[in-house]
Amino acid sequence: MDRRPAPDPGVTVATMKGARMDAEVNEFVVLLGPSPVVHQATGIVSVQIYAGLRDAADRLIATSTRTGRSVESIALDVVDGTLRFD
């Protein structure tokens, strides 16, 4: 006899994955701020360096720190193609 409780019908794999993705998105908003251009640039850098979003975000932040420019300024250059990471 199986004594495990019945699964909650409101909790599905999709909602669990959605919750995990929401947590990841919240982490990036805290890390990078709410600017859409920064998040777009993070995706672009991720593709350019063949890495995940966290590594791309770290690269944007490191470049910002090294150059003394804001992350948003760096992101604008990435999005308009004047700065590449590959």
C-alpha positions as CSV (number, residue, x, y, z in Angstrom):
1,M,0.0,0.0,0.0
2,D,1.4,3.4,-1.0
3,R,1.2,5.8,1.9
4,R,2.5,8.9,0.0
5,P,0.1,11.8,0.0
6,A,-1.8,12.5,-3.2
7,P,-0.1,15.1,-5.3
8,D,-1.5,18.6,-5.3
9,P,-3.4,18.9,-8.6
10,G,-2.5,22.6,-8.7
11,V,1.2,21.9,-8.8
12,T,2.5,20.6,-12.1
13,V,5.9,20.2,-13.7
14,A,5.2,23.4,-15.7
15,T,4.4,25.4,-12.6
16,M,7.5,24.1,-10.9
17,K,9.7,25.0,-13.9
18,G,7.9,28.4,-14.1
19,A,8.7,29.1,-10.4
20,R,12.3,28.2,-11.0
21,M,12.5,30.4,-14.0
22,D,10.8,33.2,-12.1
23,A,13.5,32.9,-9.4
24,E,16.2,33.1,-12.0
25,V,14.7,36.1,-13.6
26,N,14.4,37.8,-10.2
27,E,18.1,37.1,-9.6
28,F,19.0,38.8,-12.8
29,V,16.8,41.8,-12.1
30,V,18.5,42.2,-8.8
31,L,22.0,41.6,-10.3
32,L,21.6,43.8,-13.4
33,G,18.6,46.1,-12.7
34,P,15.3,46.3,-14.6
35,S,16.7,47.8,-17.8
36,P,15.5,45.8,-20.9
37,V,18.6,46.7,-22.8
38,V,20.8,45.2,-20.2
39,H,18.9,41.9,-20.4
40,Q,19.0,42.0,-24.2
41,A,22.7,42.5,-24.1
42,T,23.1,39.7,-21.6
43,G,21.5,37.3,-24.2
44,I,23.7,38.7,-27.0
45,V,26.9,38.3,-24.9
46,S,25.8,34.8,-23.9
47,V,25.7,33.8,-27.6
48,Q,28.9,35.5,-28.4
49,I,30.9,33.8,-25.6
50,Y,29.1,30.4,-25.9
51,A,28.2,30.6,-22.2
52,G,25.2,30.8,-19.9
53,L,23.4,34.0,-18.9
54,R,25.1,34.2,-15.5
55,D,28.6,34.2,-17.2
56,A,27.4,36.8,-19.7
57,A,26.1,39.0,-16.9
58,D,29.4,38.6,-15.0
59,R,31.2,39.7,-18.2
60,L,29.0,42.8,-18.6
61,I,29.6,43.7,-14.9
62,A,33.3,43.1,-15.1
63,T,33.5,45.3,-18.2
64,S,31.5,48.0,-16.5
65,T,33.8,47.9,-13.5
66,R,37.0,47.8,-15.5
67,T,36.0,50.8,-17.7
68,G,34.2,52.8,-15.1
69,R,31.0,52.9,-17.2
70,S,27.6,51.9,-16.2
71,V,26.3,48.4,-17.1
72,E,23.5,50.1,-19.1
73,S,26.1,52.0,-21.2
74,I,28.0,48.8,-21.9
75,A,24.8,47.1,-22.8
76,L,23.8,49.8,-25.3
77,D,27.1,49.3,-27.1
78,V,26.5,45.6,-27.2
79,V,23.0,45.9,-28.6
80,D,24.1,48.4,-31.2
81,G,27.0,46.2,-32.2
82,T,29.9,48.6,-31.3
83,L,31.1,46.2,-28.5
84,R,31.5,42.5,-29.0
85,F,32.8,39.8,-26.6
86,D,33.7,37.2,-29.1
